[in-house]
Amino acid sequence: MRRLSAFAVLVGSVMVVVPATAGQTSTPSPSVQTTSQQTPAPSRVFQPVSTENALPRAPGLPTPTANVKLDLIITDTYTGTPVKKTVSMLIMNGSSGMIRTANRLATGSNVGLNVDAAATIYQGGLITVRVTFEYTPAQAPSIINPQNREQADAIRAQQAERGLSPTSQPAELHESLSVVLQDGKPLLVSQSADPTTDRKVTVEVMATILK
């Protein structure tokens, strides 16, 4: 009987302990966190950059292979009557060109017209042009006709009033400038005066895009 009583007590103890173990819920230590419970670091979000306040870009070249026709028109009043000299050249966009014209007259005076130019096309039909030229006109004509001496004297008198003489050599003109032109529209870029006479020289430049 004593053994049966001990066995009964042991069985009762097991029956009591087993249910208690099965119903127990394990509580993880507050100091230990599993990987799934950790708060992920906030990811970096890239916001699109606003271009409203960005610096404007330089205007692009709409037709990089286009040609530009440059016309340089010089109007000179050295002889008393306005005389026009026109020099034209064809330049590739973004490039440059030059023209050299020189001669020595029978009177011994040198004449010449040398032009260097460069052109670049921008959007909106605008063209930047850089022009450098040297212009030396011929000596003022002196008509001396023994059969019409009165006319010759009148011409000499007119030249004297303008500060000229039969041997006067016109002043040379040297200019270098950079301007912005509109396609096909001429622009008066300079107006100079002779330092010794009332001679005036005006210069117009026109650039035309050849498409």
Secondary structure, 3 states (H helix, E strand, C coil): CHHHHHHHHHHHHHHHHHHHHHCCCCCCCCCCCCHHHCCCCCCCCCCCCCCCCCCCCCCCCCCCCCEEEEEEEEEECCCCCCEEEEEEEEEECCCEEEEEEEEECCCCCEEEEEEEEEEEEEHHHEEEEEEEEEEECCCCCCCCCHHHHHHHHHHHHHHHHCCCCCCCCCCCEEEEEEEEEECCCCEEEEEEECCCCCCEEEEEEEEEEEC
